[in-house]
Amino acid sequence: MFPEYRELITQLKTSDRHFSHLFDKHNNLDQKILRMEAHSEPSTPEQIEILKKEKLLLKDQIYAVLKKASAEED
């Protein structure tokens, strides 16, 4: 996710608790969705869809933080 921001992500994960929380929550959702899609965790297609939308919202929030932090570095 966002390879162009790899260094900034590493930096923010240690210096920004909000960013770290968003990032961890996104990764945890991603793993949960993968388990559900692999049928190793019970779910319905609707539940998976809801989690995917939540994950997308988190990704948007992560991107917004990255854009703001990147602009502040310039």
C-alpha positions as CSV (number, residue, x, y, z in Angstrom):
1,M,0.0,0.0,0.0
2,F,1.4,3.4,-1.1
3,P,5.0,2.3,-2.0
4,E,5.9,5.9,-2.9
5,Y,5.3,6.7,0.8
6,R,7.2,3.7,2.3
7,E,9.7,5.9,4.3
8,L,7.1,8.3,5.5
9,I,4.9,5.3,6.6
10,T,7.7,3.9,8.6
11,Q,8.4,7.2,10.2
12,L,4.7,7.9,11.0
13,K,4.1,4.5,12.4
14,T,6.6,5.3,15.2
15,S,5.8,9.0,15.6
16,D,2.1,9.4,15.1
17,R,-0.2,7.3,17.3
18,H,-3.3,8.1,15.2
19,F,-1.6,7.0,12.0
20,S,-0.2,3.9,13.6
21,H,-3.8,3.0,14.9
22,L,-5.2,3.5,11.4
23,F,-2.5,1.5,9.8
24,D,-2.8,-1.4,12.2
25,K,-6.6,-1.4,11.9
26,H,-6.4,-1.5,8.1
27,N,-3.9,-4.4,8.2
28,N,-6.0,-6.3,10.7
29,L,-9.1,-5.8,8.6
30,D,-7.2,-7.0,5.5
31,Q,-6.2,-10.2,7.3
32,K,-9.7,-10.8,8.5
33,I,-11.2,-10.3,5.0
34,L,-8.6,-12.7,3.6
35,R,-9.5,-15.4,6.2
36,M,-13.2,-14.9,5.5
37,E,-12.7,-15.1,1.7
38,A,-10.7,-18.3,2.2
39,H,-13.6,-19.7,4.3
40,S,-11.3,-20.2,7.3
41,E,-13.5,-17.7,9.2
42,P,-17.3,-17.9,9.0
43,S,-18.9,-15.0,7.1
44,T,-21.5,-14.0,4.6
45,P,-20.8,-12.1,1.4
46,E,-22.6,-9.1,3.0
47,Q,-20.2,-9.1,6.0
48,I,-17.2,-9.2,3.7
49,E,-18.5,-6.3,1.7
50,I,-19.1,-4.2,4.8
51,L,-15.5,-4.9,6.0
52,K,-14.1,-4.1,2.5
53,K,-15.9,-0.7,2.6
54,E,-14.5,0.0,6.1
55,K,-11.0,-1.0,4.9
56,L,-11.4,1.4,2.0
57,L,-12.4,4.3,4.3
58,L,-9.3,3.5,6.5
59,K,-7.1,3.6,3.4
60,D,-8.5,7.0,2.4
61,Q,-7.8,8.3,5.9
62,I,-4.3,6.9,5.8
63,Y,-3.7,8.5,2.4
64,A,-5.0,11.9,3.7
65,V,-2.5,11.7,6.6
66,L,0.3,10.8,4.2
67,K,-0.5,13.6,1.9
68,K,-0.6,16.1,4.7
69,A,2.7,14.9,6.3
70,S,4.3,14.9,2.9
71,A,3.3,18.5,2.2
72,E,4.6,19.5,5.6
73,E,8.0,18.0,4.7
74,D,8.4,20.1,1.6
